[in-house]
Amino acid sequence: MFDEQEQVIRYKWDSWTGSGYRLRFDADDVAHNYHIEDCSNHVVVDDYGCADLDEALLVLNRFFSIDESAERSRISRWLPQERLQ
């Protein structure tokens, strides 16, 4: 689920408790442009900084099974093309 206001994609998200995972792009963090945030009760309890989209997809795949090509396609609609490289 994409949240336009926060500019994140949410996975396994429970909006009532604010728990699940979020994929966030951070243009200012050159070493770790992509962040997978593990949230519990509206608090980020773990943040996995990833150098590129491939690494971010690997992190997500550790938590639950994803179709990497489908996620890459979905994320490409969210981010400008130059950020995907």
Biopython code that builds the backbone (N, CA, C, O; Angstrom):
import numpy as np
from Bio.PDB.StructureBuilder import StructureBuilder

atoms = [
    (1, "MET", "N", (0.849, -1.165, 0.000)),
    (1, "MET", "CA", (0.000, 0.000, 0.000)),
    (1, "MET", "C", (0.901, 1.236, 0.000)),
    (1, "MET", "O", (1.786, 1.367, 0.846)),
    (2, "PHE", "N", (0.673, 2.130, -0.942)),
    (2, "PHE", "CA", (1.452, 3.359, -1.051)),
    (2, "PHE", "C", (0.764, 4.478, -0.279)),
    (2, "PHE", "O", (-0.436, 4.706, -0.432)),
    (3, "ASP", "N", (1.525, 5.163, 0.539)),
    (3, "ASP", "CA", (1.017, 6.302, 1.304)),
    (3, "ASP", "C", (1.629, 7.559, 0.715)),
    (3, "ASP", "O", (2.805, 7.840, 0.944)),
    (4, "GLU", "N", (0.839, 8.329, -0.050)),
    (4, "GLU", "CA", (1.347, 9.534, -0.717)),
    (4, "GLU", "C", (1.799, 10.596, 0.272)),
    (4, "GLU", "O", (2.782, 11.294, 0.023)),
    (5, "GLN", "N", (1.107, 10.725, 1.369)),
    (5, "GLN", "CA", (1.443, 11.763, 2.340)),
    (5, "GLN", "C", (2.825, 11.516, 2.950)),
    (5, "GLN", "O", (3.620, 12.446, 3.083)),
    (6, "GLU", "N", (3.107, 10.277, 3.318)),
    (6, "GLU", "CA", (4.388, 9.961, 3.936)),
    (6, "GLU", "C", (5.438, 9.528, 2.917)),
    (6, "GLU", "O", (6.609, 9.390, 3.269)),
    (7, "GLN", "N", (5.045, 9.311, 1.662)),
    (7, "GLN", "CA", (5.950, 8.862, 0.605)),
    (7, "GLN", "C", (6.640, 7.546, 0.964)),
    (7, "GLN", "O", (7.862, 7.422, 0.870)),
    (8, "VAL", "N", (5.836, 6.571, 1.373)),
    (8, "VAL", "CA", (6.337, 5.231, 1.696)),
    (8, "VAL", "C", (5.416, 4.195, 1.077)),
    (8, "VAL", "O", (4.253, 4.470, 0.783)),
    (9, "ILE", "N", (5.957, 2.996, 0.885)),
    (9, "ILE", "CA", (5.136, 1.842, 0.520)),
    (9, "ILE", "C", (5.092, 0.957, 1.749)),
    (9, "ILE", "O", (6.130, 0.634, 2.329)),
    (10, "ARG", "N", (3.892, 0.564, 2.147)),
    (10, "ARG", "CA", (3.720, -0.243, 3.356)),
    (10, "ARG", "C", (3.472, -1.704, 2.993)),
    (10, "ARG", "O", (2.818, -2.012, 1.996)),
    (11, "TYR", "N", (4.000, -2.578, 3.811)),
    (11, "TYR", "CA", (3.851, -4.020, 3.629)),
    (11, "TYR", "C", (3.370, -4.635, 4.939)),
    (11, "TYR", "O", (3.822, -4.250, 6.017)),
    (12, "LYS", "N", (2.454, -5.589, 4.838)),
    (12, "LYS", "CA", (1.940, -6.285, 6.025)),
    (12, "LYS", "C", (1.546, -5.268, 7.096)),
    (12, "LYS", "O", (1.852, -5.436, 8.276)),
    (13, "TRP", "N", (0.865, -4.217, 6.663)),
    (13, "TRP", "CA", (0.595, -3.075, 7.537)),
    (13, "TRP", "C", (-0.748, -3.209, 8.239)),
    (13, "TRP", "O", (-1.761, -3.518, 7.612)),
    (14, "ASP", "N", (-0.744, -2.974, 9.534)),
    (14, "ASP", "CA", (-1.956, -2.909, 10.338)),
    (14, "ASP", "C", (-2.121, -1.450, 10.754)),
    (14, "ASP", "O", (-1.419, -0.972, 11.646)),
    (15, "SER", "N", (-3.039, -0.751, 10.117)),
    (15, "SER", "CA", (-3.166, 0.685, 10.381)),
    (15, "SER", "C", (-3.665, 0.976, 11.797)),
    (15, "SER", "O", (-3.379, 2.040, 12.347)),
    (16, "TRP", "N", (-4.393, 0.059, 12.377)),
    (16, "TRP", "CA", (-4.888, 0.274, 13.740)),
    (16, "TRP", "C", (-3.728, 0.367, 14.735)),
    (16, "TRP", "O", (-3.713, 1.248, 15.595)),
    (17, "THR", "N", (-2.757, -0.544, 14.616)),
    (17, "THR", "CA", (-1.635, -0.559, 15.558)),
    (17, "THR", "C", (-0.408, 0.179, 15.026)),
    (17, "THR", "O", (0.536, 0.432, 15.775)),
    (18, "GLY", "N", (-0.417, 0.529, 13.731)),
    (18, "GLY", "CA", (0.756, 1.183, 13.151)),
    (18, "GLY", "C", (1.936, 0.252, 13.083)),
    (18, "GLY", "O", (3.078, 0.666, 13.283)),
    (19, "SER", "N", (1.663, -1.019, 12.798)),
    (19, "SER", "CA", (2.712, -2.034, 12.780)),
    (19, "SER", "C", (2.835, -2.651, 11.392)),
    (19, "SER", "O", (1.848, -2.821, 10.677)),
    (20, "GLY", "N", (4.061, -2.977, 11.033)),
    (20, "GLY", "CA", (4.348, -3.593, 9.749)),
    (20, "GLY", "C", (5.679, -3.080, 9.230)),
    (20, "GLY", "O", (6.546, -2.680, 10.007)),
    (21, "TYR", "N", (5.837, -3.095, 7.916)),
    (21, "TYR", "CA", (7.084, -2.678, 7.287)),
    (21, "TYR", "C", (6.809, -1.551, 6.303)),
    (21, "TYR", "O", (5.751, -1.496, 5.677)),
    (22, "ARG", "N", (7.789, -0.648, 6.179)),
    (22, "ARG", "CA", (7.668, 0.451, 5.221)),
    (22, "ARG", "C", (8.946, 0.525, 4.398)),
    (22, "ARG", "O", (10.049, 0.362, 4.919)),
    (23, "LEU", "N", (8.777, 0.773, 3.107)),
    (23, "LEU", "CA", (9.901, 1.057, 2.223)),
    (23, "LEU", "C", (9.892, 2.561, 1.982)),
    (23, "LEU", "O", (8.894, 3.130, 1.540)),
    (24, "ARG", "N", (11.018, 3.188, 2.278)),
    (24, "ARG", "CA", (11.124, 4.642, 2.149)),
    (24, "ARG", "C", (12.374, 4.975, 1.341)),
    (24, "ARG", "O", (13.422, 4.357, 1.530)),
    (25, "PHE", "N", (12.266, 5.947, 0.446)),
    (25, "PHE", "CA", (13.421, 6.428, -0.322)),
    (25, "PHE", "C", (13.915, 7.716, 0.312)),
    (25, "PHE", "O", (13.132, 8.619, 0.606)),
    (26, "ASP", "N", (15.235, 7.792, 0.521)),
    (26, "ASP", "CA", (15.845, 8.970, 1.138)),
    (26, "ASP", "C", (16.964, 9.469, 0.223)),
    (26, "ASP", "O", (18.065, 8.918, 0.237)),
    (27, "ALA", "N", (16.694, 10.494, -0.561)),
    (27, "ALA", "CA", (17.673, 11.025, -1.509)),
    (27, "ALA", "C", (18.875, 11.647, -0.799)),
    (27, "ALA", "O", (19.958, 11.718, -1.380)),
    (28, "ASP", "N", (18.708, 12.092, 0.426)),
    (28, "ASP", "CA", (19.793, 12.742, 1.168)),
    (28, "ASP", "C", (20.812, 11.760, 1.731)),
    (28, "ASP", "O", (21.956, 12.137, 1.982)),
    (29, "ASP", "N", (20.419, 10.521, 1.930)),
    (29, "ASP", "CA", (21.314, 9.500, 2.472)),
    (29, "ASP", "C", (21.944, 8.741, 1.305)),
    (29, "ASP", "O", (21.419, 7.719, 0.863)),
    (30, "VAL", "N", (23.065, 9.247, 0.813)),
    (30, "VAL", "CA", (23.689, 8.706, -0.389)),
    (30, "VAL", "C", (24.091, 7.239, -0.230)),
    (30, "VAL", "O", (23.956, 6.460, -1.173)),
    (31, "ALA", "N", (24.574, 6.859, 0.927)),
    (31, "ALA", "CA", (25.030, 5.487, 1.147)),
    (31, "ALA", "C", (23.875, 4.500, 1.263)),
    (31, "ALA", "O", (24.028, 3.321, 0.944)),
    (32, "HIS", "N", (22.729, 4.976, 1.716)),
    (32, "HIS", "CA", (21.563, 4.105, 1.937)),
    (32, "HIS", "C", (20.302, 4.811, 1.461)),
    (32, "HIS", "O", (19.519, 5.313, 2.268)),
    (33, "ASN", "N", (20.112, 4.846, 0.142)),
    (33, "ASN", "CA", (18.947, 5.548, -0.414)),
    (33, "ASN", "C", (17.621, 4.908, -0.028)),
    (33, "ASN", "O", (16.613, 5.601, 0.112)),
    (34, "TYR", "N", (17.615, 3.606, 0.144)),
    (34, "TYR", "CA", (16.376, 2.896, 0.461)),
    (34, "TYR", "C", (16.426, 2.435, 1.910)),
    (34, "TYR", "O", (17.454, 1.963, 2.395)),
    (35, "HIS", "N", (15.296, 2.582, 2.588)),
    (35, "HIS", "CA", (15.206, 2.155, 3.982)),
    (35, "HIS", "C", (13.988, 1.253, 4.146)),
    (35, "HIS", "O", (12.882, 1.595, 3.726)),
    (36, "ILE", "N", (14.210, 0.103, 4.760)),
    (36, "ILE", "CA", (13.114, -0.758, 5.182)),
    (36, "ILE", "C", (12.961, -0.506, 6.673)),
    (36, "ILE", "O", (13.881, -0.753, 7.453)),
    (37, "GLU", "N", (11.800, -0.017, 7.058)),
    (37, "GLU", "CA", (11.543, 0.293, 8.459)),
    (37, "GLU", "C", (10.576, -0.731, 9.041)),
    (37, "GLU", "O", (9.500, -0.967, 8.492)),
    (38, "ASP", "N", (10.964, -1.327, 10.142)),
    (38, "ASP", "CA", (10.136, -2.271, 10.882)),
    (38, "ASP", "C", (9.450, -1.463, 11.984)),
    (38, "ASP", "O", (10.106, -0.950, 12.890)),
    (39, "CYS", "N", (8.135, -1.359, 11.897)),
    (39, "CYS", "CA", (7.385, -0.506, 12.830)),
    (39, "CYS", "C", (6.498, -1.344, 13.744)),
    (39, "CYS", "O", (5.929, -2.356, 13.334)),
    (40, "SER", "N", (6.398, -0.905, 14.970)),
    (40, "SER", "CA", (5.518, -1.533, 15.939)),
    (40, "SER", "C", (4.884, -0.427, 16.776)),
    (40, "SER", "O", (5.583, 0.393, 17.372)),
    (41, "ASN", "N", (3.562, -0.413, 16.814)),
    (41, "ASN", "CA", (2.832, 0.601, 17.576)),
    (41, "ASN", "C", (3.272, 2.024, 17.227)),
    (41, "ASN", "O", (3.534, 2.839, 18.112)),
    (42, "HIS", "N", (3.349, 2.310, 15.920)),
    (42, "HIS", "CA", (3.657, 3.637, 15.393)),
    (42, "HIS", "C", (5.090, 4.094, 15.664)),
    (42, "HIS", "O", (5.389, 5.282, 15.545)),
    (43, "VAL", "N", (5.978, 3.169, 16.027)),
    (43, "VAL", "CA", (7.367, 3.505, 16.310)),
    (43, "VAL", "C", (8.265, 2.642, 15.424)),
    (43, "VAL", "O", (8.043, 1.438, 15.303)),
    (44, "VAL", "N", (9.275, 3.252, 14.806)),
    (44, "VAL", "CA", (10.245, 2.496, 14.021)),
    (44, "VAL", "C", (11.171, 1.791, 15.007)),
    (44, "VAL", "O", (11.929, 2.439, 15.729)),
    (45, "VAL", "N", (11.105, 0.454, 15.035)),
    (45, "VAL", "CA", (11.934, -0.308, 15.964)),
    (45, "VAL", "C", (13.215, -0.804, 15.309)),
    (45, "VAL", "O", (14.171, -1.150, 16.003)),
    (46, "ASP", "N", (13.246, -0.843, 13.986)),
    (46, "ASP", "CA", (14.447, -1.229, 13.268)),
    (46, "ASP", "C", (14.441, -0.568, 11.904)),
    (46, "ASP", "O", (13.392, -0.452, 11.271)),
    (47, "ASP", "N", (15.600, -0.138, 11.453)),
    (47, "ASP", "CA", (15.739, 0.526, 10.155)),
    (47, "ASP", "C", (16.887, -0.144, 9.418)),
    (47, "ASP", "O", (18.027, -0.129, 9.881)),
    (48, "TYR", "N", (16.579, -0.731, 8.271)),
    (48, "TYR", "CA", (17.580, -1.396, 7.457)),
    (48, "TYR", "C", (17.917, -0.488, 6.282)),
    (48, "TYR", "O", (17.141, -0.387, 5.332)),
    (49, "GLY", "N", (19.065, 0.169, 6.341)),
    (49, "GLY", "CA", (19.505, 1.031, 5.254)),
    (49, "GLY", "C", (20.057, 0.187, 4.124)),
    (49, "GLY", "O", (20.898, -0.683, 4.351)),
    (50, "CYS", "N", (19.595, 0.433, 2.911)),
    (50, "CYS", "CA", (19.992, -0.358, 1.751)),
    (50, "CYS", "C", (20.594, 0.556, 0.688)),
    (50, "CYS", "O", (20.098, 1.655, 0.442)),
    (51, "ALA", "N", (21.670, 0.084, 0.064)),
    (51, "ALA", "CA", (22.384, 0.880, -0.929)),
    (51, "ALA", "C", (21.608, 1.027, -2.224)),
    (51, "ALA", "O", (21.730, 2.037, -2.917)),
    (52, "ASP", "N", (20.804, 0.013, -2.555)),
    (52, "ASP", "CA", (20.058, 0.070, -3.815)),
    (52, "ASP", "C", (18.770, -0.729, -3.692)),
    (52, "ASP", "O", (18.504, -1.359, -2.668)),
    (53, "LEU", "N", (17.983, -0.692, -4.746)),
    (53, "LEU", "CA", (16.686, -1.367, -4.734)),
    (53, "LEU", "C", (16.838, -2.879, -4.612)),
    (53, "LEU", "O", (16.023, -3.526, -3.954)),
    (54, "ASP", "N", (17.861, -3.451, -5.232)),
    (54, "ASP", "CA", (18.078, -4.899, -5.129)),
    (54, "ASP", "C", (18.258, -5.325, -3.681)),
    (54, "ASP", "O", (17.678, -6.319, -3.244)),
    (55, "GLU", "N", (19.057, -4.577, -2.942)),
    (55, "GLU", "CA", (19.281, -4.892, -1.530)),
    (55, "GLU", "C", (17.992, -4.726, -0.723)),
    (55, "GLU", "O", (17.704, -5.536, 0.158)),
    (56, "ALA", "N", (17.221, -3.688, -1.018)),
    (56, "ALA", "CA", (15.959, -3.465, -0.306)),
    (56, "ALA", "C", (14.989, -4.623, -0.546)),
    (56, "ALA", "O", (14.303, -5.065, 0.375)),
    (57, "LEU", "N", (14.937, -5.109, -1.783)),
    (57, "LEU", "CA", (14.054, -6.239, -2.080)),
    (57, "LEU", "C", (14.516, -7.510, -1.372)),
    (57, "LEU", "O", (13.687, -8.315, -0.947)),
    (58, "LEU", "N", (15.823, -7.698, -1.240)),
    (58, "LEU", "CA", (16.342, -8.849, -0.494)),
    (58, "LEU", "C", (15.939, -8.779, 0.979)),
    (58, "LEU", "O", (15.570, -9.790, 1.576)),
    (59, "VAL", "N", (16.012, -7.582, 1.559)),
    (59, "VAL", "CA", (15.617, -7.414, 2.965)),
    (59, "VAL", "C", (14.130, -7.727, 3.128)),
    (59, "VAL", "O", (13.746, -8.458, 4.041)),
    (60, "LEU", "N", (13.299, -7.179, 2.251)),
    (60, "LEU", "CA", (11.862, -7.463, 2.332)),
    (60, "LEU", "C", (11.591, -8.960, 2.206)),
    (60, "LEU", "O", (10.734, -9.505, 2.902)),
    (61, "ASN", "N", (12.324, -9.612, 1.317)),
    (61, "ASN", "CA", (12.124, -11.041, 1.075)),
    (61, "ASN", "C", (12.524, -11.890, 2.284)),
    (61, "ASN", "O", (12.083, -13.034, 2.400)),
    (62, "ARG", "N", (13.344, -11.356, 3.179)),
    (62, "ARG", "CA", (13.683, -12.078, 4.412)),
    (62, "ARG", "C", (12.506, -12.107, 5.381)),
    (62, "ARG", "O", (12.342, -13.066, 6.135)),
    (63, "PHE", "N", (11.685, -11.057, 5.361)),
    (63, "PHE", "CA", (10.559, -10.979, 6.288)),
    (63, "PHE", "C", (9.339, -11.733, 5.788)),
    (63, "PHE", "O", (8.603, -12.318, 6.583)),
    (64, "PHE", "N", (9.118, -11.726, 4.487)),
    (64, "PHE", "CA", (7.983, -12.431, 3.893)),
    (64, "PHE", "C", (8.269, -12.610, 2.406)),
    (64, "PHE", "O", (9.099, -11.906, 1.830)),
    (65, "SER", "N", (7.584, -13.541, 1.809)),
    (65, "SER", "CA", (7.813, -13.866, 0.407)),
    (65, "SER", "C", (7.209, -12.802, -0.508)),
    (65, "SER", "O", (6.031, -12.464, -0.388)),
    (66, "ILE", "N", (8.030, -12.279, -1.423)),
    (66, "ILE", "CA", (7.551, -11.299, -2.391)),
    (66, "ILE", "C", (7.954, -11.745, -3.787)),
    (66, "ILE", "O", (8.901, -12.512, -3.959)),
    (67, "ASP", "N", (7.240, -11.266, -4.757)),
    (67, "ASP", "CA", (7.603, -11.445, -6.160)),
    (67, "ASP", "C", (8.460, -10.231, -6.518)),
    (67, "ASP", "O", (7.939, -9.132, -6.707)),
    (68, "GLU", "N", (9.768, -10.433, -6.610)),
    (68, "GLU", "CA", (10.677, -9.302, -6.788)),
    (68, "GLU", "C", (10.420, -8.519, -8.063)),
    (68, "GLU", "O", (10.518, -7.292, -8.057)),
    (69, "SER", "N", (10.093, -9.195, -9.155)),
    (69, "SER", "CA", (9.848, -8.464, -10.405)),
    (69, "SER", "C", (8.559, -7.642, -10.314)),
    (69, "SER", "O", (8.493, -6.532, -10.841)),
    (70, "ALA", "N", (7.537, -8.183, -9.649)),
    (70, "ALA", "CA", (6.291, -7.432, -9.470)),
    (70, "ALA", "C", (6.520, -6.222, -8.563)),
    (70, "ALA", "O", (5.991, -5.142, -8.823)),
    (71, "GLU", "N", (7.305, -6.403, -7.503)),
    (71, "GLU", "CA", (7.597, -5.280, -6.603)),
    (71, "GLU", "C", (8.437, -4.224, -7.298)),
    (71, "GLU", "O", (8.210, -3.028, -7.115)),
    (72, "ARG", "N", (9.405, -4.656, -8.091)),
    (72, "ARG", "CA", (10.240, -3.706, -8.832)),
    (72, "ARG", "C", (9.359, -2.853, -9.763)),
    (72, "ARG", "O", (9.559, -1.644, -9.880)),
    (73, "SER", "N", (8.399, -3.488, -10.414)),
    (73, "SER", "CA", (7.481, -2.785, -11.311)),
    (73, "SER", "C", (6.613, -1.792, -10.525)),
    (73, "SER", "O", (6.413, -0.656, -10.956)),
    (74, "ARG", "N", (6.111, -2.227, -9.390)),
    (74, "ARG", "CA", (5.269, -1.366, -8.561)),
    (74, "ARG", "C", (6.055, -0.173, -8.023)),
    (74, "ARG", "O", (5.546, 0.947, -7.991)),
    (75, "ILE", "N", (7.289, -0.415, -7.604)),
    (75, "ILE", "CA", (8.135, 0.649, -7.062)),
    (75, "ILE", "C", (8.530, 1.621, -8.167)),
    (75, "ILE", "O", (8.657, 2.820, -7.919)),
    (76, "SER", "N", (8.723, 1.124, -9.374)),
    (76, "SER", "CA", (9.102, 1.997, -10.489)),
    (76, "SER", "C", (7.994, 2.994, -10.820)),
    (76, "SER", "O", (8.275, 4.085, -11.317)),
    (77, "ARG", "N", (6.739, 2.633, -10.549)),
    (77, "ARG", "CA", (5.636, 3.577, -10.747)),
    (77, "ARG", "C", (5.615, 4.634, -9.653)),
    (77, "ARG", "O", (5.053, 5.713, -9.840)),
    (78, "TRP", "N", (6.215, 4.336, -8.533)),
    (78, "TRP", "CA", (6.241, 5.238, -7.389)),
    (78, "TRP", "C", (7.409, 6.220, -7.481)),
    (78, "TRP", "O", (7.239, 7.409, -7.213)),
    (79, "LEU", "N", (8.591, 5.730, -7.857)),
    (79, "LEU", "CA", (9.790, 6.569, -7.895)),
    (79, "LEU", "C", (10.096, 7.046, -9.303)),
    (79, "LEU", "O", (9.812, 6.341, -10.271)),
    (80, "PRO", "N", (10.668, 8.228, -9.427)),
    (80, "PRO", "CA", (11.152, 8.658, -10.746)),
    (80, "PRO", "C", (12.216, 7.680, -11.258)),
    (80, "PRO", "O", (12.946, 7.089, -10.462)),
    (81, "GLN", "N", (12.304, 7.511, -12.553)),
    (81, "GLN", "CA", (13.169, 6.500, -13.160)),
    (81, "GLN", "C", (14.634, 6.634, -12.757)),
    (81, "GLN", "O", (15.304, 5.620, -12.556)),
    (82, "GLU", "N", (15.145, 7.848, -12.635)),
    (82, "GLU", "CA", (16.564, 8.011, -12.318)),
    (82, "GLU", "C", (16.916, 7.499, -10.922)),
    (82, "GLU", "O", (18.079, 7.191, -10.659)),
    (83, "ARG", "N", (15.948, 7.405, -10.039)),
    (83, "ARG", "CA", (16.210, 6.902, -8.678)),
    (83, "ARG", "C", (16.321, 5.390, -8.643)),
    (83, "ARG", "O", (16.854, 4.840, -7.679)),
    (84, "LEU", "N", (15.839, 4.710, -9.653)),
    (84, "LEU", "CA", (15.862, 3.245, -9.666)),
    (84, "LEU", "C", (17.228, 2.692, -10.039)),
    (84, "LEU", "O", (17.469, 1.498, -9.862)),
    (85, "GLN", "N", (18.108, 3.505, -10.539)),
    (85, "GLN", "CA", (19.404, 3.008, -11.005)),
    (85, "GLN", "C", (20.437, 3.032, -9.918)),
    (85, "GLN", "O", (21.583, 2.645, -10.147)),
]
sb = StructureBuilder()
sb.init_structure("model")
sb.init_model(0)
sb.init_chain("A")
sb.init_seg("    ")
for serial, (resi, resn, name, xyz) in enumerate(atoms, 1):
    if name == "N":
        sb.init_residue(resn, " ", resi, " ")
    sb.init_atom(name, np.array(xyz, "f"), 0.0, 1.0, " ", f" {name:<3s}", serial, name[0])
structure = sb.get_structure()
